[in-house]
Amino acid sequence: MTGPLDLAVAAELARMKLARLAHFTPARNLPHIIRDGLLRSVADLAQDVRACYSATDLQRFDGRPDRLCCSLQYPNGFYFTIAKGRAASVNYPDWTCLLLDKKVAAAPDTLFCPRNAAASAGTARPGVDGLRACYADTVVGQRVYTRGPNHDPGSPTDVQAEVLVIAPVSLSAIRAIVFPSEAAAEEEYGRLDRFGLVPPDGVDYVISPGMFDKWAITRAVQNSQYFSETSWSPKAA
């Protein structure tokens, strides 16, 4: 990772069992991410006629369309359920989940949201205290969330907790591209290959239907009932 870091947040992240950040994006955006070498905010994407986003994305209830909204450890499956049902997604129904280096969250001025970013609007906090708030024993929202004895130690207390990171994020921060099926991975790999845009070394392909299932994610977070995350390569396809 390059650029300045909030050293207190970086130290806290290194201590934690959190493995990664996660971010959903329409598969249609993959060529642009790889070509540009950047993962951009929806405010930036709105200026790019190539990108796939919904106009309602700019009405972000968290009030920060200039930020990249990520989740801690697992993606926000509840957001995904809403996003894939939007009218703008009907013609482009395929999505991927990007797994990012957790150090992205150590950039100065990153905002941490103990609940989902929309619910935390106005209360998102920067710094190590904001990060720790996502892992509090109790988080109060529409209901009270607590960390039970089987709670995944790397996951936040509320399964929908999010991080608003500084955008754009470099392609070098992407550790894996997750697909819901082998067929989806084959299709997207073939498309990227035709464009001469196969991701660089260090970016893995992963098959994980559970990553796209909000209830599987919830069970993984709250009860450590983990689902498969299987490496994939075109040679094995």
C-alpha positions as CSV (number, residue, x, y, z in Angstrom):
1,M,0.0,0.0,0.0
2,T,1.2,3.5,-0.7
3,G,0.2,6.9,0.7
4,P,0.0,8.2,4.2
5,L,-1.6,6.1,6.9
6,D,-3.4,6.8,10.2
7,L,-0.7,4.9,12.3
8,A,-3.1,4.2,15.2
9,V,-5.7,2.7,12.9
10,A,-3.0,0.8,11.0
11,A,-1.7,-0.7,14.3
12,E,-5.2,-1.6,15.4
13,L,-5.9,-3.3,12.0
14,A,-2.7,-5.3,12.3
15,R,-3.8,-6.5,15.8
16,M,-7.3,-7.5,14.7
17,K,-8.4,-10.8,13.2
18,L,-10.1,-8.9,10.4
19,A,-8.7,-10.3,7.2
20,R,-10.0,-7.9,4.5
21,L,-12.5,-5.4,3.4
22,A,-15.3,-6.3,0.9
23,H,-17.0,-4.2,-1.9
24,F,-19.8,-5.2,-4.3
25,T,-19.6,-3.9,-7.9
26,P,-21.4,-4.8,-11.1
27,A,-19.3,-7.2,-13.2
28,R,-19.6,-4.7,-16.1
29,N,-17.2,-2.4,-14.2
30,L,-14.4,-4.8,-14.0
31,P,-12.8,-3.9,-17.4
32,H,-12.8,-0.2,-16.4
33,I,-11.3,-0.9,-12.9
34,I,-8.5,-3.0,-14.4
35,R,-7.9,-0.6,-17.4
36,D,-7.8,2.5,-15.2
37,G,-6.0,0.8,-12.3
38,L,-8.5,2.4,-9.9
39,L,-11.6,1.5,-7.9
40,R,-13.6,4.7,-7.9
41,S,-16.6,6.3,-6.0
42,V,-20.0,6.5,-7.6
43,A,-19.6,10.3,-7.8
44,D,-16.6,9.7,-10.0
45,L,-18.3,6.9,-11.9
46,A,-21.2,9.3,-12.7
47,Q,-18.8,11.2,-15.0
48,D,-17.8,8.1,-16.9
49,V,-20.2,6.9,-19.6
50,R,-18.6,3.4,-19.6
51,A,-19.5,2.7,-16.0
52,C,-22.5,0.9,-14.6
53,Y,-24.2,2.5,-11.7
54,S,-27.7,3.6,-10.8
55,A,-28.7,7.2,-10.6
56,T,-30.1,6.4,-7.1
57,D,-26.5,5.6,-6.0
58,L,-25.8,9.3,-6.1
59,Q,-28.6,9.8,-3.5
60,R,-26.5,7.9,-1.0
61,F,-28.2,8.2,2.4
62,D,-24.8,8.2,4.0
63,G,-24.3,11.6,2.3
64,R,-20.8,10.7,0.9
65,P,-21.0,9.6,-2.7
66,D,-17.4,10.7,-3.0
67,R,-16.3,7.8,-0.8
68,L,-16.0,4.1,-1.5
69,C,-18.4,2.1,0.7
70,C,-16.8,-1.2,2.0
71,S,-17.7,-3.8,4.6
72,L,-15.5,-5.4,7.2
73,Q,-14.6,-9.1,6.6
74,Y,-17.8,-10.0,4.6
75,P,-19.8,-7.8,2.1
76,N,-23.1,-6.2,3.1
77,G,-25.5,-8.8,1.6
78,F,-28.5,-6.7,2.6
79,Y,-27.3,-3.8,0.5
80,F,-26.6,-6.2,-2.4
81,T,-30.2,-7.5,-2.3
82,I,-31.4,-4.0,-2.7
83,A,-28.8,-3.0,-5.3
84,K,-29.4,-5.9,-7.7
85,G,-33.1,-5.2,-7.7
86,R,-32.7,-1.7,-8.9
87,A,-34.0,-0.9,-12.4
88,A,-30.6,0.0,-13.7
89,S,-29.3,-3.5,-12.8
90,V,-31.9,-5.4,-14.8
91,N,-29.9,-5.3,-18.0
92,Y,-26.7,-5.9,-16.2
93,P,-27.5,-8.5,-13.5
94,D,-24.0,-9.9,-12.9
95,W,-22.1,-8.7,-9.9
96,T,-18.8,-9.4,-8.3
97,C,-17.4,-8.9,-4.8
98,L,-13.9,-7.4,-4.5
99,L,-11.8,-8.3,-1.5
100,L,-9.4,-5.5,-0.5
101,D,-6.4,-5.2,1.7
102,K,-7.6,-4.1,5.1
103,K,-4.9,-1.4,5.1
104,V,-7.1,0.7,2.8
105,A,-9.1,1.5,6.0
106,A,-6.0,3.1,7.5
107,A,-6.0,6.0,5.1
108,P,-6.5,9.3,7.0
109,D,-10.1,10.5,7.3
110,T,-11.6,7.1,6.7
111,L,-15.0,7.0,8.4
112,F,-16.3,3.9,10.3
113,C,-20.0,3.1,10.6
114,P,-21.0,0.7,13.4
115,R,-24.3,0.1,11.5
116,N,-24.8,0.4,7.7
117,A,-23.5,3.7,6.4
118,A,-27.0,5.1,5.7
119,A,-28.2,4.4,9.2
120,S,-24.9,5.9,10.6
121,A,-25.2,9.1,8.6
122,G,-24.0,11.9,10.8
123,T,-22.5,9.6,13.4
124,A,-19.7,7.9,11.4
125,R,-16.5,8.4,13.2
126,P,-12.8,8.5,12.0
127,G,-9.8,7.1,13.7
128,V,-9.2,4.1,16.0
129,D,-12.2,4.9,18.2
130,G,-14.5,4.7,15.1
131,L,-13.0,1.4,14.2
132,R,-13.4,0.0,17.7
133,A,-17.0,1.1,17.8
134,C,-17.7,-1.3,15.0
135,Y,-16.6,-4.1,17.3
136,A,-18.3,-3.0,20.5
137,D,-19.9,-5.6,22.6
138,T,-23.3,-4.0,21.9
139,V,-24.4,-1.8,18.9
140,V,-27.8,-0.2,19.0
141,G,-29.8,0.3,15.8
142,Q,-33.2,-0.8,14.7
143,R,-32.5,-3.6,17.1
144,V,-29.7,-4.3,19.6
145,Y,-26.8,-6.3,18.2
146,T,-24.5,-8.1,20.6
147,R,-21.4,-10.2,20.2
148,G,-22.3,-13.7,21.2
149,P,-19.8,-16.4,22.1
150,N,-19.7,-17.8,18.5
151,H,-19.4,-14.4,16.8
152,D,-16.7,-14.4,14.1
153,P,-13.8,-12.5,15.8
154,G,-12.8,-10.7,12.6
155,S,-16.4,-9.4,11.9
156,P,-18.1,-6.3,13.3
157,T,-20.9,-6.6,15.7
158,D,-23.6,-5.5,13.3
159,V,-23.3,-7.6,10.1
160,Q,-24.0,-4.4,8.1
161,A,-21.3,-2.2,9.6
162,E,-19.4,-0.3,6.9
163,V,-16.4,1.8,6.2
164,L,-16.3,4.9,4.0
165,V,-12.9,4.9,2.5
166,I,-11.1,7.6,0.5
167,A,-11.5,7.1,-3.2
168,P,-10.1,6.2,-5.6
169,V,-8.5,3.0,-4.3
170,S,-5.6,1.5,-6.3
171,L,-6.0,-1.8,-8.1
172,S,-3.0,-2.9,-6.1
173,A,-5.3,-3.1,-3.0
174,I,-7.5,-5.7,-4.6
175,R,-6.6,-9.2,-3.3
176,A,-9.4,-11.2,-4.9
177,I,-12.4,-11.0,-7.2
178,V,-15.2,-13.2,-6.0
179,F,-17.9,-14.7,-8.3
180,P,-21.1,-16.6,-7.3
181,S,-20.4,-19.5,-9.7
182,E,-17.7,-21.0,-11.9
183,A,-19.9,-20.1,-14.9
184,A,-19.8,-16.4,-13.9
185,A,-16.0,-16.6,-13.4
186,E,-15.5,-18.2,-16.8
187,E,-17.7,-15.6,-18.5
188,E,-16.0,-12.6,-16.9
189,Y,-12.5,-14.0,-17.4
190,G,-13.2,-14.6,-21.0
191,R,-14.4,-11.1,-21.4
192,L,-11.4,-9.6,-19.7
193,D,-9.1,-11.8,-21.7
194,R,-10.6,-10.6,-25.0
195,F,-10.0,-7.0,-23.9
196,G,-6.4,-7.9,-22.9
197,L,-7.3,-7.0,-19.3
198,V,-6.6,-10.1,-17.2
199,P,-5.9,-8.8,-13.7
200,P,-2.3,-8.6,-12.6
201,D,-0.5,-11.2,-10.4
202,G,-1.7,-11.0,-6.8
203,V,-5.4,-10.8,-7.7
204,D,-7.0,-14.1,-7.1
205,Y,-10.3,-15.5,-8.5
206,V,-12.6,-17.0,-6.0
207,I,-15.9,-18.9,-6.2
208,S,-18.2,-18.4,-3.3
209,P,-22.0,-18.5,-3.6
210,G,-22.3,-17.7,0.1
211,M,-20.7,-14.3,-0.5
212,F,-23.8,-13.2,-2.4
213,D,-26.3,-14.6,0.2
214,K,-27.2,-12.3,3.0
215,W,-28.3,-15.1,5.3
216,A,-25.2,-17.1,4.7
217,I,-23.2,-14.0,5.5
218,T,-25.2,-13.4,8.6
219,R,-24.6,-17.0,9.8
220,A,-20.9,-16.6,9.1
221,V,-20.7,-13.4,11.1
222,Q,-22.9,-14.2,14.1
223,N,-22.3,-17.9,14.5
224,S,-19.0,-18.6,12.7
225,Q,-20.8,-20.9,10.3
226,Y,-18.4,-20.3,7.4
227,F,-19.1,-21.0,3.8
228,S,-16.7,-22.0,1.0
229,E,-14.4,-19.6,-0.7
230,T,-12.7,-21.7,-3.4
231,S,-9.8,-20.5,-5.6
232,W,-10.4,-20.7,-9.3
233,S,-8.2,-20.5,-12.3
234,P,-9.0,-20.7,-16.1
235,K,-6.6,-23.7,-16.4
236,A,-8.9,-25.7,-14.1
237,A,-12.0,-24.6,-15.9
